[in-house]
Structure formats: C-alpha cells, structure tokens
C-alpha cells in the first residue's frame, strides 16, 4: 500500500475532538450514523451514510484532507483528495 502523502503535512499532534458528536447535527437536533474527526483541526462531523454528511462538507469547505473514524474500536483514516483508506491508522483516538 502506498502511504498517503498528506499524512506528512499534518500540523503536529492532532487537536482534541471539538465535541462528543457531530456539532452541526447536535445544533440542529438531528441524528447521525457514524462520526469522523478531522486530523487537521479536530472537528467532529457525521459520515457520508448520515443524512447531512458534515465530515465531507467540512473537508469541502476547508480543504482539510484527512479524517479518522471516531467510532470505538476502529483504527482507520480516510484521505479525501487521494480517496485512500489508511488502515490501520496508528495515530487514531478511537480504540
């Protein structure tokens, strides 16, 4: 597997998660399916199986390239620009 070049450009330690759930869904009173955490800024958003797809919307708005699963027991990350699954993701928080 070719490692994602975007991993080299992360700004050091990944910031703490910004919330315990998808901030936009919590604010709107809606539900999500799974959570993803931005590896650039820590923003927590809902996955593409969720109705509002806030994690992808965050990537599109900011250009932040990588998210990790914020689900317990999962240790993978996703690179949006390369459409690449990084598994296992050794720096993950969701264990």
Beta strands, then each sheet from edge to edge (+ up, - down):
strand 1: 35-38
strand 2: 44-46
strand 3: 66-69
strand 4: 76-79
strand 5: 84-87
sheet 1: 2+ 1- 3+ 4- 5+
end
